[in-house]
Amino acid sequence: LEVAVLARSNGRRAFRRVPDAELEALLPAEPEPAAAPEAEPSS
């Protein structure tokens, strides 16, 4: 996975790669479980 952010602070618009260590700090350690789909009522 490669992640980049738009850096505007360097005087021009350019993308800056997010290093692995910084990305790990931004992402949650464990993914949240997906919600179970609700069953449709039968007719």
KOLGU-4560 file (N, C-alpha, C; in nm, 3 decimals, padded with zeros to 5 digits):
<recs>
<n_xx: 00.085 n_yy: -00.117 n_zz: 00.000 ca_xx: 00.000 ca_yy: 00.000 ca_zz: 00.000 c_xx: 00.089 c_yy: 00.122 c_zz: 00.000 mol: A seq: 1 type: LEU>
<n_xx: 00.064 n_yy: 00.214 n_zz: -00.090 ca_xx: 00.140 ca_yy: 00.339 ca_zz: -00.094 c_xx: 00.041 c_yy: 00.452 c_zz: -00.071 mol: A seq: 2 type: GLU>
<n_xx: 00.076 n_yy: 00.541 n_zz: 00.021 ca_xx: -00.012 ca_yy: 00.651 ca_zz: 00.058 c_xx: 00.064 c_yy: 00.782 c_zz: 00.040 mol: A seq: 3 type: VAL>
<n_xx: -00.005 n_yy: 00.883 n_zz: -00.012 ca_xx: 00.055 ca_yy: 01.015 ca_zz: -00.029 c_xx: -00.047 c_yy: 01.121 c_zz: 00.008 mol: A seq: 4 type: ALA>
<n_xx: 00.003 n_yy: 01.235 n_zz: 00.050 ca_xx: -00.083 ca_yy: 01.348 ca_zz: 00.083 c_xx: -00.038 c_yy: 01.468 c_zz: 00.000 mol: A seq: 5 type: VAL>
<n_xx: -00.130 n_yy: 01.557 n_zz: -00.026 ca_xx: -00.098 ca_yy: 01.677 ca_zz: -00.102 c_xx: -00.029 c_yy: 01.776 c_zz: -00.010 mol: A seq: 6 type: LEU>
<n_xx: 00.098 n_yy: 01.806 n_zz: -00.038 ca_xx: 00.177 ca_yy: 01.899 ca_zz: 00.043 c_xx: 00.172 c_yy: 02.036 c_zz: -00.022 mol: A seq: 7 type: ALA>
<n_xx: 00.117 n_yy: 02.133 n_zz: 00.047 ca_xx: 00.108 ca_yy: 02.269 ca_zz: -00.006 c_xx: 00.210 c_yy: 02.362 c_zz: 00.059 mol: A seq: 8 type: ARG>
<n_xx: 00.279 n_yy: 02.314 n_zz: 00.161 ca_xx: 00.367 ca_yy: 02.401 ca_zz: 00.239 c_xx: 00.502 c_yy: 02.427 c_zz: 00.171 mol: A seq: 9 type: SER>
<n_xx: 00.534 n_yy: 02.356 n_zz: 00.065 ca_xx: 00.664 ca_yy: 02.373 ca_zz: 00.003 c_xx: 00.663 c_yy: 02.473 c_zz: -00.113 mol: A seq: 10 type: ASN>
<n_xx: 00.559 n_yy: 02.553 n_zz: -00.125 ca_xx: 00.553 ca_yy: 02.655 ca_zz: -00.229 c_xx: 00.492 c_yy: 02.607 c_zz: -00.360 mol: A seq: 11 type: GLY>
<n_xx: 00.476 n_yy: 02.480 n_zz: -00.375 ca_xx: 00.412 ca_yy: 02.426 ca_zz: -00.495 c_xx: 00.330 c_yy: 02.307 c_zz: -00.453 mol: A seq: 12 type: ARG>
<n_xx: 00.233 n_yy: 02.273 n_zz: -00.533 ca_xx: 00.150 ca_yy: 02.157 ca_zz: -00.501 c_xx: 00.223 c_yy: 02.031 c_zz: -00.545 mol: A seq: 13 type: ARG>
<n_xx: 00.250 n_yy: 01.945 n_zz: -00.451 ca_xx: 00.316 ca_yy: 01.819 ca_zz: -00.481 c_xx: 00.271 c_yy: 01.715 c_zz: -00.378 mol: A seq: 14 type: ALA>
<n_xx: 00.274 n_yy: 01.591 n_zz: -00.419 ca_xx: 00.237 ca_yy: 01.485 ca_zz: -00.326 c_xx: 00.358 c_yy: 01.442 c_zz: -00.247 mol: A seq: 15 type: PHE>
<n_xx: 00.336 n_yy: 01.416 n_zz: -00.120 ca_xx: 00.441 ca_yy: 01.368 ca_zz: -00.031 c_xx: 00.404 c_yy: 01.227 c_zz: 00.012 mol: A seq: 16 type: ARG>
<n_xx: 00.497 n_yy: 01.135 n_zz: -00.004 ca_xx: 00.471 ca_yy: 00.997 ca_zz: 00.040 c_xx: 00.467 c_yy: 00.992 c_zz: 00.191 mol: A seq: 17 type: ARG>
<n_xx: 00.377 n_yy: 00.912 n_zz: 00.243 ca_xx: 00.366 ca_yy: 00.891 ca_zz: 00.388 c_xx: 00.451 c_yy: 00.767 c_zz: 00.420 mol: A seq: 18 type: VAL>
<n_xx: 00.557 n_yy: 00.785 n_zz: 00.500 ca_xx: 00.643 ca_yy: 00.670 ca_zz: 00.534 c_xx: 00.568 c_yy: 00.566 c_zz: 00.616 mol: A seq: 19 type: PRO>
<n_xx: 00.616 n_yy: 00.442 n_zz: 00.613 ca_xx: 00.549 ca_yy: 00.331 ca_zz: 00.682 c_xx: 00.524 c_yy: 00.360 c_zz: 00.829 mol: A seq: 20 type: ASP>
<n_xx: 00.624 n_yy: 00.413 n_zz: 00.900 ca_xx: 00.608 ca_yy: 00.438 ca_zz: 01.044 c_xx: 00.498 c_yy: 00.540 c_zz: 01.070 mol: A seq: 21 type: ALA>
<n_xx: 00.491 n_yy: 00.644 n_zz: 00.988 ca_xx: 00.387 ca_yy: 00.746 ca_zz: 01.004 c_xx: 00.250 c_yy: 00.689 c_zz: 00.971 mol: A seq: 22 type: GLU>
<n_xx: 00.244 n_yy: 00.605 n_zz: 00.869 ca_xx: 00.117 ca_yy: 00.543 ca_zz: 00.829 c_xx: 00.066 c_yy: 00.451 c_zz: 00.939 mol: A seq: 23 type: LEU>
<n_xx: 00.155 n_yy: 00.374 n_zz: 01.000 ca_xx: 00.115 ca_yy: 00.286 ca_zz: 01.110 c_xx: 00.057 c_yy: 00.365 c_zz: 01.226 mol: A seq: 24 type: GLU>
<n_xx: 00.111 n_yy: 00.484 n_zz: 01.251 ca_xx: 00.060 ca_yy: 00.568 ca_zz: 01.359 c_xx: -00.078 c_yy: 00.624 c_zz: 01.326 mol: A seq: 25 type: ALA>
<n_xx: -00.108 n_yy: 00.643 n_zz: 01.197 ca_xx: -00.236 ca_yy: 00.700 ca_zz: 01.156 c_xx: -00.348 c_yy: 00.596 c_zz: 01.150 mol: A seq: 26 type: LEU>
<n_xx: -00.314 n_yy: 00.472 n_zz: 01.119 ca_xx: -00.415 ca_yy: 00.368 ca_zz: 01.103 c_xx: -00.441 c_yy: 00.296 c_zz: 01.234 mol: A seq: 27 type: LEU>
<n_xx: -00.564 n_yy: 00.250 n_zz: 01.256 ca_xx: -00.592 ca_yy: 00.174 ca_zz: 01.377 c_xx: -00.518 c_yy: 00.040 c_zz: 01.373 mol: A seq: 28 type: PRO>
<n_xx: -00.483 n_yy: -00.011 n_zz: 01.490 ca_xx: -00.408 ca_yy: -00.137 ca_zz: 01.498 c_xx: -00.492 c_yy: -00.254 c_zz: 01.448 mol: A seq: 29 type: ALA>
<n_xx: -00.617 n_yy: -00.261 n_zz: 01.488 ca_xx: -00.706 ca_yy: -00.369 ca_zz: 01.448 c_xx: -00.821 c_yy: -00.312 c_zz: 01.367 mol: A seq: 30 type: GLU>
<n_xx: -00.853 n_yy: -00.372 n_zz: 01.253 ca_xx: -00.970 ca_yy: -00.324 ca_zz: 01.178 c_xx: -01.098 c_yy: -00.351 c_zz: 01.258 mol: A seq: 31 type: PRO>
<n_xx: -01.191 n_yy: -00.260 n_zz: 01.248 ca_xx: -01.318 ca_yy: -00.278 ca_zz: 01.316 c_xx: -01.400 c_yy: -00.383 c_zz: 01.241 mol: A seq: 32 type: GLU>
<n_xx: -01.469 n_yy: -00.471 n_zz: 01.313 ca_xx: -01.548 ca_yy: -00.574 ca_zz: 01.244 c_xx: -01.660 c_yy: -00.511 c_zz: 01.162 mol: A seq: 33 type: PRO>
<n_xx: -01.686 n_yy: -00.570 n_zz: 01.049 ca_xx: -01.793 ca_yy: -00.521 ca_zz: 00.962 c_xx: -01.927 c_yy: -00.552 c_zz: 01.028 mol: A seq: 34 type: ALA>
<n_xx: -02.020 n_yy: -00.462 n_zz: 01.010 ca_xx: -02.155 ca_yy: -00.482 ca_zz: 01.065 c_xx: -02.222 c_yy: -00.595 c_zz: 00.989 mol: A seq: 35 type: ALA>
<n_xx: -02.292 n_yy: -00.679 n_zz: 01.060 ca_xx: -02.364 ca_yy: -00.789 ca_zz: 00.996 c_xx: -02.482 c_yy: -00.732 c_zz: 00.918 mol: A seq: 36 type: ALA>
<n_xx: -02.501 n_yy: -00.778 n_zz: 00.795 ca_xx: -02.616 ca_yy: -00.729 ca_zz: 00.718 c_xx: -02.746 c_yy: -00.772 c_zz: 00.783 mol: A seq: 37 type: PRO>
<n_xx: -02.841 n_yy: -00.683 n_zz: 00.782 ca_xx: -02.972 ca_yy: -00.715 ca_zz: 00.841 c_xx: -03.050 c_yy: -00.802 c_zz: 00.745 mol: A seq: 38 type: GLU>
<n_xx: -03.116 n_yy: -00.903 n_zz: 00.799 ca_xx: -03.197 ca_yy: -00.993 ca_zz: 00.717 c_xx: -03.324 c_yy: -00.921 c_zz: 00.675 mol: A seq: 39 type: ALA>
<n_xx: -03.362 n_yy: -00.942 n_zz: 00.550 ca_xx: -03.486 ca_yy: -00.882 ca_zz: 00.501 c_xx: -03.603 c_yy: -00.967 c_zz: 00.549 mol: A seq: 40 type: GLU>
<n_xx: -03.710 n_yy: -00.904 n_zz: 00.594 ca_xx: -03.826 ca_yy: -00.982 ca_zz: 00.640 c_xx: -03.886 c_yy: -01.060 c_zz: 00.524 mol: A seq: 41 type: PRO>
<n_xx: -03.924 n_yy: -01.184 n_zz: 00.552 ca_xx: -03.985 ca_yy: -01.266 ca_zz: 00.446 c_xx: -04.134 c_yy: -01.232 c_zz: 00.436 mol: A seq: 42 type: SER>
<n_xx: -04.187 n_yy: -01.244 n_zz: 00.315 ca_xx: -04.328 ca_yy: -01.210 ca_zz: 00.293 c_xx: -04.416 c_yy: -01.330 c_zz: 00.309 mol: A seq: 43 type: SER>
</recs>
